[in-house]
Amino acid sequence: MPVLNVIQAVNDALRLEMRRNPDVVVLGEDVGRFGGVFRATQGLYQEFGGDRVIDTPLAEGGIIGTAIGMALYGLRPVPEIQFADFIFPAMDQLVSEAAKYRYRSGGQYSCPMVVRSPYGGGIKGGHYHSQSPEAHFLHTAGLKVVVPATPRDAKGLLLSALRDPDPVLFFEPKRVYRAARGEVPEGEYLEPLGRARVTRSGTQVTVLAWGAMWHEADLAAREAEAEGLDVEVLDLRSLQPLDLEAVVTSVQKTGRAVVVHEAPRTCGFGAELAALIQERCFLSLEAPVLRVTGFDTPFPYTLENEYLPRAPRILQALRQSVAY
Protein backbone atom coordinates (compact mmCIF):
# COMPACT_ATOMS: atom_id res chain seq x y z
CA MET A 1 0.00 0.00 0.00
CA PRO A 2 1.49 3.42 -0.89
CA VAL A 3 2.29 5.89 1.90
CA LEU A 4 0.77 9.30 1.15
CA ASN A 5 0.21 12.59 2.92
CA VAL A 6 -3.19 14.29 3.05
CA ILE A 7 -2.54 16.49 -0.01
CA GLN A 8 -1.52 13.48 -2.09
CA ALA A 9 -4.58 11.54 -0.92
CA VAL A 10 -6.91 14.40 -1.88
CA ASN A 11 -5.23 14.70 -5.28
CA ASP A 12 -5.51 10.95 -5.82
CA ALA A 13 -9.24 10.98 -5.01
CA LEU A 14 -9.94 13.89 -7.37
CA ARG A 15 -7.97 12.30 -10.18
CA LEU A 16 -9.69 8.93 -9.79
CA GLU A 17 -13.17 10.41 -9.76
CA MET A 18 -12.47 12.70 -12.71
CA ARG A 19 -11.32 9.68 -14.71
CA ARG A 20 -14.38 7.69 -13.66
CA ASN A 21 -17.00 10.42 -14.09
CA PRO A 22 -16.65 12.96 -16.93
CA ASP A 23 -19.21 15.22 -15.21
CA VAL A 24 -16.79 16.06 -12.36
CA VAL A 25 -15.48 19.62 -12.79
CA VAL A 26 -12.96 21.37 -10.53
CA LEU A 27 -13.05 25.15 -10.20
CA GLY A 28 -11.50 27.78 -7.97
CA GLU A 29 -8.73 30.30 -7.54
CA ASP A 30 -5.38 29.06 -8.93
CA VAL A 31 -6.56 25.43 -9.18
CA GLY A 32 -5.53 25.08 -12.84
CA ARG A 33 -1.99 25.40 -14.16
CA PHE A 34 -0.70 26.43 -10.72
CA GLY A 35 -2.22 23.36 -9.06
CA GLY A 36 -3.70 25.22 -6.09
CA VAL A 37 -1.95 27.18 -3.37
CA PHE A 38 -1.34 23.92 -1.46
CA ARG A 39 -0.93 21.87 -4.69
CA ALA A 40 -4.02 19.74 -4.06
CA THR A 41 -5.04 19.99 -7.73
CA GLN A 42 -1.54 19.67 -9.16
CA GLY A 43 -1.48 17.87 -12.50
CA LEU A 44 -5.26 17.85 -13.01
CA TYR A 45 -5.23 20.68 -15.53
CA GLN A 46 -2.56 18.93 -17.56
CA GLU A 47 -4.58 15.69 -17.65
CA PHE A 48 -8.15 16.96 -17.98
CA GLY A 49 -7.76 20.38 -19.60
CA GLY A 50 -9.22 23.81 -19.01
CA ASP A 51 -12.83 22.76 -19.57
CA ARG A 52 -12.78 20.59 -16.43
CA VAL A 53 -10.17 22.35 -14.27
CA ILE A 54 -11.20 25.99 -14.29
CA ASP A 55 -9.31 28.96 -12.85
CA THR A 56 -11.82 31.49 -11.53
CA PRO A 57 -11.69 35.14 -10.49
CA LEU A 58 -11.21 35.94 -6.81
CA ALA A 59 -14.95 35.93 -6.12
CA GLU A 60 -16.13 33.25 -3.72
CA GLY A 61 -19.81 34.08 -4.16
CA GLY A 62 -19.36 33.69 -7.89
CA ILE A 63 -17.45 30.42 -7.51
CA ILE A 64 -20.19 28.82 -5.41
CA GLY A 65 -23.01 30.35 -7.44
CA THR A 66 -21.47 28.97 -10.63
CA ALA A 67 -21.03 25.57 -9.01
CA ILE A 68 -24.69 25.52 -7.97
CA GLY A 69 -25.72 26.19 -11.56
CA MET A 70 -23.43 23.41 -12.76
CA ALA A 71 -24.89 20.97 -10.23
CA LEU A 72 -28.48 21.76 -11.16
CA TYR A 73 -27.69 21.11 -14.82
CA GLY A 74 -26.21 17.68 -14.18
CA LEU A 75 -22.52 18.27 -13.54
CA ARG A 76 -20.60 17.34 -10.39
CA PRO A 77 -18.71 20.52 -9.49
CA VAL A 78 -15.90 20.57 -6.94
CA PRO A 79 -15.36 24.25 -6.08
CA GLU A 80 -12.29 25.01 -3.98
CA ILE A 81 -12.33 27.91 -1.53
CA GLN A 82 -8.63 28.70 -1.20
CA PHE A 83 -8.86 29.21 2.58
CA ALA A 84 -11.95 28.46 4.66
CA ASP A 85 -11.76 32.04 5.96
CA PHE A 86 -12.70 33.22 2.47
CA ILE A 87 -15.96 31.29 2.42
CA PHE A 88 -18.06 34.00 4.06
CA PRO A 89 -18.72 35.97 0.84
CA ALA A 90 -20.37 32.76 -0.41
CA MET A 91 -22.54 32.21 2.68
CA ASP A 92 -25.73 33.32 0.98
CA GLN A 93 -25.20 30.96 -1.93
CA LEU A 94 -24.43 28.04 0.38
CA VAL A 95 -26.99 28.66 3.12
CA SER A 96 -29.88 30.15 1.13
CA GLU A 97 -29.49 28.25 -2.14
CA ALA A 98 -27.37 25.06 -2.16
CA ALA A 99 -28.66 23.83 1.19
CA LYS A 100 -32.33 24.29 0.30
CA TYR A 101 -32.79 22.99 -3.23
CA ARG A 102 -33.88 19.48 -2.24
CA TYR A 103 -36.34 20.83 0.35
CA ARG A 104 -37.79 23.67 -1.72
CA SER A 105 -38.30 21.38 -4.73
CA GLY A 106 -39.99 18.65 -2.75
CA GLY A 107 -37.17 16.27 -3.57
CA GLN A 108 -37.32 16.87 -7.34
CA TYR A 109 -33.87 18.48 -7.45
CA SER A 110 -30.66 18.02 -5.53
CA CYS A 111 -27.49 20.06 -5.60
CA PRO A 112 -24.59 17.60 -5.72
CA MET A 113 -21.37 19.49 -5.15
CA VAL A 114 -18.33 19.20 -2.90
CA VAL A 115 -16.88 22.43 -1.56
CA ARG A 116 -13.26 21.71 -0.66
CA SER A 117 -11.38 24.10 1.58
CA PRO A 118 -8.23 24.11 3.74
CA TYR A 119 -9.20 25.12 7.27
CA GLY A 120 -7.81 25.64 10.75
CA GLY A 121 -4.61 26.98 12.24
CA GLY A 122 -1.08 25.77 12.56
CA ILE A 123 0.66 27.51 9.65
CA LYS A 124 1.13 31.01 11.11
CA GLY A 125 -1.65 32.32 8.91
CA GLY A 126 -3.09 34.79 11.41
CA HIS A 127 -6.72 35.69 11.78
CA TYR A 128 -7.62 35.70 8.05
CA HIS A 129 -6.14 32.30 7.17
CA SER A 130 -6.64 30.13 10.26
CA GLN A 131 -10.32 29.99 11.15
CA SER A 132 -12.49 26.91 11.70
CA PRO A 133 -16.00 27.81 10.49
CA GLU A 134 -17.64 24.38 10.62
CA ALA A 135 -20.29 25.39 13.19
CA HIS A 136 -21.76 27.98 10.82
CA PHE A 137 -22.65 25.24 8.36
CA LEU A 138 -23.63 22.58 10.89
CA HIS A 139 -26.41 24.98 11.90
CA THR A 140 -27.78 24.89 8.33
CA ALA A 141 -30.10 22.02 7.41
CA GLY A 142 -29.28 20.56 4.01
CA LEU A 143 -25.50 20.78 4.19
CA LYS A 144 -23.15 17.92 5.04
CA VAL A 145 -19.84 18.67 6.76
CA VAL A 146 -16.87 16.29 6.63
CA VAL A 147 -13.42 16.74 8.21
CA PRO A 148 -10.78 14.04 7.66
CA ALA A 149 -7.77 13.67 9.94
CA THR A 150 -5.65 11.13 8.06
CA PRO A 151 -4.61 10.53 4.45
CA ARG A 152 -6.61 7.29 4.32
CA ASP A 153 -9.79 9.07 5.40
CA ALA A 154 -9.07 12.07 3.18
CA LYS A 155 -9.23 9.81 0.13
CA GLY A 156 -12.06 7.55 1.21
CA LEU A 157 -14.32 10.29 2.53
CA LEU A 158 -13.69 12.58 -0.44
CA LEU A 159 -14.61 9.85 -2.91
CA SER A 160 -17.84 9.23 -0.98
CA ALA A 161 -18.58 12.96 -0.87
CA LEU A 162 -18.04 13.23 -4.63
CA ARG A 163 -20.78 10.64 -5.15
CA ASP A 164 -23.22 12.05 -2.61
CA PRO A 165 -26.47 13.57 -3.94
CA ASP A 166 -26.31 16.60 -1.62
CA PRO A 167 -23.90 19.51 -1.08
CA VAL A 168 -20.92 18.55 1.09
CA LEU A 169 -18.43 20.90 2.71
CA PHE A 170 -15.12 19.08 2.87
CA PHE A 171 -12.80 20.87 5.28
CA GLU A 172 -9.18 19.76 5.03
CA PRO A 173 -6.93 20.44 8.07
CA LYS A 174 -4.04 22.26 6.41
CA ARG A 175 -1.85 21.98 9.50
CA VAL A 176 -1.41 18.27 8.75
CA TYR A 177 -1.54 18.48 4.94
CA ARG A 178 2.01 17.17 4.72
CA ALA A 179 2.75 16.27 8.34
CA ALA A 180 0.25 13.39 8.47
CA ARG A 181 1.38 10.39 6.45
CA GLY A 182 -0.04 6.90 6.25
CA GLU A 183 -0.93 3.95 4.08
CA VAL A 184 -3.71 4.65 1.59
CA PRO A 185 -5.37 1.95 -0.53
CA GLU A 186 -4.76 2.25 -4.25
CA GLY A 187 -7.64 2.68 -6.67
CA GLU A 188 -11.28 2.61 -5.60
CA TYR A 189 -11.58 3.16 -1.85
CA LEU A 190 -14.63 4.71 -0.16
CA GLU A 191 -15.30 5.54 3.47
CA PRO A 192 -19.04 6.05 4.12
CA LEU A 193 -20.13 9.44 5.43
CA GLY A 194 -21.68 9.53 8.87
CA ARG A 195 -19.46 7.00 10.61
CA ALA A 196 -17.02 7.84 13.39
CA ARG A 197 -14.04 5.64 14.19
CA VAL A 198 -12.65 4.54 17.55
CA THR A 199 -8.93 4.97 16.95
CA ARG A 200 -7.88 4.08 20.47
CA SER A 201 -9.89 1.93 22.86
CA GLY A 202 -10.12 2.87 26.54
CA THR A 203 -12.30 2.54 29.62
CA GLN A 204 -11.97 5.69 31.74
CA VAL A 205 -12.73 8.69 29.54
CA THR A 206 -13.71 9.37 25.92
CA VAL A 207 -12.09 12.19 23.96
CA LEU A 208 -13.89 13.31 20.81
CA ALA A 209 -12.05 15.21 18.08
CA TRP A 210 -11.79 15.71 14.33
CA GLY A 211 -9.32 17.06 11.80
CA ALA A 212 -5.97 18.28 13.11
CA MET A 213 -7.21 18.12 16.69
CA TRP A 214 -7.54 14.35 16.43
CA HIS A 215 -3.75 14.21 16.24
CA GLU A 216 -3.47 16.30 19.42
CA ALA A 217 -6.08 14.17 21.16
CA ASP A 218 -4.26 11.00 20.19
CA LEU A 219 -0.98 12.42 21.52
CA ALA A 220 -2.67 13.44 24.78
CA ALA A 221 -4.16 9.96 25.16
CA ARG A 222 -0.76 8.35 24.73
CA GLU A 223 0.75 10.71 27.30
CA ALA A 224 -2.14 9.98 29.66
CA GLU A 225 -1.39 6.26 29.41
CA ALA A 226 2.00 6.91 30.99
CA GLU A 227 0.10 8.34 33.98
CA GLY A 228 -2.16 5.32 34.26
CA LEU A 229 -5.18 6.84 32.50
CA ASP A 230 -7.06 4.67 30.01
CA VAL A 231 -8.40 7.01 27.30
CA GLU A 232 -10.67 6.16 24.38
CA VAL A 233 -10.23 8.37 21.30
CA LEU A 234 -13.08 8.85 18.84
CA ASP A 235 -12.42 10.52 15.49
CA LEU A 236 -15.81 11.87 14.37
CA ARG A 237 -14.69 12.34 10.73
CA SER A 238 -18.21 13.31 9.65
CA LEU A 239 -19.86 16.10 11.66
CA GLN A 240 -23.08 16.15 9.62
CA PRO A 241 -24.31 13.46 9.40
CA LEU A 242 -23.02 12.71 12.89
CA ASP A 243 -22.44 9.16 14.11
CA LEU A 244 -24.33 9.75 17.34
CA GLU A 245 -24.57 6.03 18.04
CA ALA A 246 -20.78 5.76 18.21
CA VAL A 247 -20.58 8.77 20.53
CA VAL A 248 -23.23 7.39 22.89
CA THR A 249 -21.75 3.89 22.90
CA SER A 250 -18.30 5.19 23.81
CA VAL A 251 -19.44 7.62 26.52
CA GLN A 252 -21.78 5.08 28.12
CA LYS A 253 -18.79 2.74 28.33
CA THR A 254 -16.33 5.24 29.83
CA GLY A 255 -18.72 7.49 31.78
CA ARG A 256 -16.75 10.61 30.88
CA ALA A 257 -16.29 12.81 27.82
CA VAL A 258 -13.88 15.52 26.68
CA VAL A 259 -14.60 17.32 23.40
CA VAL A 260 -11.76 19.01 21.49
CA HIS A 261 -12.01 21.55 18.67
CA GLU A 262 -9.94 24.54 17.63
CA ALA A 263 -12.88 26.79 16.73
CA PRO A 264 -13.92 29.33 19.39
CA ARG A 265 -15.67 27.90 22.44
CA THR A 266 -18.99 29.75 22.40
CA CYS A 267 -21.53 27.99 20.15
CA GLY A 268 -18.83 25.72 18.75
CA PHE A 269 -19.79 22.16 17.80
CA GLY A 270 -18.48 21.03 21.19
CA ALA A 271 -21.50 22.67 22.83
CA GLU A 272 -23.88 20.64 20.68
CA LEU A 273 -21.96 17.44 21.42
CA ALA A 274 -22.05 18.18 25.15
CA ALA A 275 -25.82 18.67 24.96
CA LEU A 276 -26.33 15.45 22.99
CA ILE A 277 -24.20 13.49 25.46
CA GLN A 278 -26.07 14.96 28.44
CA GLU A 279 -29.44 14.08 26.89
CA ARG A 280 -28.52 10.49 26.05
CA CYS A 281 -25.87 9.48 28.58
CA PHE A 282 -26.96 11.32 31.73
CA LEU A 283 -27.24 8.22 33.91
CA SER A 284 -23.86 6.95 32.71
CA LEU A 285 -21.89 10.13 33.31
CA GLU A 286 -19.38 10.17 36.17
CA ALA A 287 -18.20 13.75 35.47
CA PRO A 288 -19.32 16.86 33.58
CA VAL A 289 -18.64 16.93 29.85
CA LEU A 290 -15.54 19.10 29.32
CA ARG A 291 -14.57 21.16 26.28
CA VAL A 292 -11.02 21.99 25.20
CA THR A 293 -11.29 24.59 22.46
CA GLY A 294 -9.97 27.74 20.90
CA PHE A 295 -10.77 31.00 22.63
CA ASP A 296 -13.49 33.57 21.93
CA THR A 297 -11.07 35.89 20.15
CA PRO A 298 -9.90 36.36 16.58
CA PHE A 299 -7.29 33.76 15.74
CA PRO A 300 -3.94 35.24 16.83
CA TYR A 301 -0.69 35.31 14.91
CA THR A 302 2.04 35.45 17.54
CA LEU A 303 0.17 33.36 20.15
CA GLU A 304 -0.99 30.63 17.79
CA ASN A 305 0.26 27.73 19.92
CA GLU A 306 -1.42 29.19 22.99
CA TYR A 307 -4.72 29.50 21.14
CA LEU A 308 -4.76 25.99 19.71
CA PRO A 309 -6.01 23.25 22.09
CA ARG A 310 -2.86 21.19 21.94
CA ALA A 311 -2.02 18.00 23.81
CA PRO A 312 -0.99 19.60 27.16
CA ARG A 313 -4.38 21.32 27.51
CA ILE A 314 -6.20 18.15 26.50
CA LEU A 315 -4.19 16.10 28.99
CA GLN A 316 -5.13 18.52 31.76
CA ALA A 317 -8.82 18.07 30.91
CA LEU A 318 -8.45 14.28 30.89
CA ARG A 319 -6.90 14.39 34.37
CA GLN A 320 -9.68 16.69 35.59
CA SER A 321 -12.41 14.45 34.20
CA VAL A 322 -11.04 11.24 35.70
CA ALA A 323 -10.36 12.87 39.08
CA TYR A 324 -13.85 14.38 39.38
N, C-alpha and C positions, 0 to 999 in steps of 0.2 A: 504494500500500500504506500503511495507517495506521501511524503511529509510536506505539508503546505502551511503557509501562514493565512491569516484571515483574508487579506487582499487577494491572494492567489486563489483561495477557495471561492470567493465571490466572483472573480473573473472566470473561473472554470464553470461555475453554474450558469452565468450569463451566456458564455460561449456555447455550452451544451444546449441550452434552451433555444438560442437563436438558430442553431443548426437544425434542431428538431421542429421548430414552429416558425415558419416564415412571417407570421403576423407579429412576432416580438420586435419592438422598436425601442431603441435606447435614445434618450434625448436629455440634454442638460448643458450646463456651462462647461466648456473645455473637455467634453467627454469624447470628442472625435479624434482628430490626429494627435492631440496632446495626451489622450488616454486618461484624462481626469487628474485632478490635483493630487490625488493619492494613488493614481495609476490603476484604479479598479477596472477601468474599461480599456486598458492598454491592449492594442492589437485588434480590437473589434472593428474599428473603422477600416483597417487594412483588409480584413477578411470579408466584411459584410457591406462595406461601402457607405457613402453619404446618405443614401435613402433610408438606411436602417440605423445608423449611428449619427445623430444629428446634433451639431453644435448650435446652441440657442443664444439669444441675447441674455444679458443679465437682468432677467425679469421673471421672478419666481411665480408670480400670479399668472403670467403668460405661459410659462412652462407647464404648470399644472392644468390650466384651462385648456391648453392644446392637447395634453394627454387625456383629459376627460373626453374631448371630442373624438380623439382617436379610438378610445375604448368603446364609446357608444356606436361607432361605425365598424366595430368588429376587430380592431387591432388589439394588441397586448402591449401597451406602452409601459416603459420602465423609466420614468423621469428621475433624474438625480438632482437633489438639492445639495449644492456643493458643501455646505455646512448646515447642520440642523438649525442653527441660529437664524439662518436666512429663510426659514420656512414660513415665517409669520406674514409676509406679504401675500402668501398663497392660502392663508387661513380660510378666507371666504370661499374660495374654490373647493377646498377640501371639506370644510365643515358644512357649508350650505348646499353644495352641489354633489360632489363625489359620494359623500356619505349617505345621501338621501335618495339617490336614483331608484334603488330597488324598492324602497318604501313608497315613494311618491307615485311610482308606476304600477303599484300593486303586484310587483314581482315580474312585470313584463320585460323590464330592462335591468341589467346590472352594469357595473362600472369596473371591469377587471383591469386593475393597474397596480403596479408596485412602485411606491415612492421610496427610493433608496436615499439614505443620507447618513454621513458620518456624524456621530453625536458624542457628547460628553467631554470631559476634561482630560488632562494628562499630557498635553503637548505644548504647554505655555501659550495657549491661544488667547488668554484673557477673556473678557466678558462678552465679546461678540463672536467667539469661535469655540466655546466650551460648554454651552448649555445643554441640558437634558430635558426636552420639552414633552416627554411621553405622556404626562398626565393631562395635558391639554387635549390630546386626541383620545385618550381612554374615556374621557367624559362625553365623547361624541358617539352616539349610537350609529352603527353602520360602517365604522372603520375598524380594521384589525391592526394590531400593533405587535410587532415581533422584534426581539432583541437577542441575537446570538452572542455567545461568549467564546466559542471555540471555532477553529476552522471547519471541523466536521459538521457542526451545527450550522455554520454560515452557509455552507453549500446545500445541505439537506433542507434547511428551512427556506432558503431562497428559492430553490426549485419548486417546493410546495407552494410558496407564495405566488410564483409566476404562473401557476396553474389554478389558482383560486378564483372563484367567480366574483369576488368583491374586492374593493380597494384595500390594499395592505400597506402600512407604513413599516418599512424595514430599516430600523435604526442600527447602524454598525458602529461598535465602540472603537473609535479611532485610536485610543490609547494603546490598544492591543493589536492594531492592524498587522504589525510585523513582529510584535513581541510574543504573541501566542502562536505556537506551532504545534502541529499534531498530525497524525495519520488521517487521511481523507480518502474514502473509497473512490476509485476511478469510475467514470461513466455515470450511469443513472443511479442516483442515490437521493431518496426523499425522506425527510423527517416530517411527520404530520404536525400541523399547527394545533395548538391547544393542549400540548402534553409537556408537563414539566419532567425533570429528570433528577432523581436522587443521585448525586455524584459522590457522596460520602455518607455512609450509614452511621447513625449514632443513636444514643438512648436518652441523653440528658437534656438537650436543647436543640431546636431546629433553627437554622439560619437560612433565610430566604434572600436570594439576590438574583441579578441578571446582568448581562453585559460585562463590562470591565469590573464591576463590583463583585461578580462571582469569583474572580481571581483573588481579590482581597479577602473575601469570605473564606475561600478554600485555604488561603495562607493562615488566616486567623484560627481556623479549625485545627490545622496541623500544629500550630503553636499551642493551642489549648490542650491538645493531647499530651504534650509534654508536662502539663500541669495536672493531668489526671482527669480532664474534662472530656466527655464523650459527645461530640457535636455531629449532628446530621446536617448536611448541606444540600439545599434544594435549589437547582437552577431552574427558574420559571420558564425561560426561553420565550414563551408566548405570553404576553400580558393580556391581550384580548384576541381570541378567547383565552380565558384563564383556566388552568387545570386546578380547579378548586378542590377536586377530590384528592389530588396528591397533597395539597397543602393541609387539608383536614386530616388525612391519614397520618402524615408525619407529625403534626402538632399533637394529635391525640396520643400518639406513641410516646413522645418526649415530654409533653406537658408544659413546654416553654417555647417561645418564639422570639427571634430577633430578625427584624427586616432591615435590609441595607439597600439604599439607593443614593446616588450622588446628586439628584435633583434637590432643590430646596425642601425643607421639612414640611412647611405648611401646605396642606392639600396635595402633597405628593402621593404617589401610589401606595406608599407605605401606610398612610392613614386608612385607605380603603382596605388593604390587607389586614390591618389590625382590627378593623370593624368586622370583617368577614370571619376572622379567627374567633373573635369574642362571641359572635352570634352562634357559631357552630361548635366551638370547642370549650365553652365556658366551664363545664363541669370537669374538664380534663386539665385545665390550666393550673399550674403550680406557681406562676409568677405573672406579672403584667407583661403584655406584649411590648417589647422595646423597639425603638427605631434608631438606626444609626444612619444619618443622612448628611447632605450638604446643608449649608446655613441659609437663612432667609435674607440673603444679600446678593447683589450681582456677583457673578463668578470672578474672583480676584485673579490678578496676574502674579504678583510677587508672593502671595500666600497660598498658592495653588495646593500644595501638599497639606496645608492645614485645613483647607476647605474640604478636600476629598475625604470621604469616610474610609480611611485605609485600615489595614489589619490591626494596628495598635488600638484604635478606637473600637473596632469590632470586638476584639479580644476583651476589652474592658466591659463591654455590654454582656458578653457571654458569661464572664465571671459574676457580674451583677445579677443576671437572671438565675444562674444556678444557686447562688448564695441567698436568694430571696427567702 
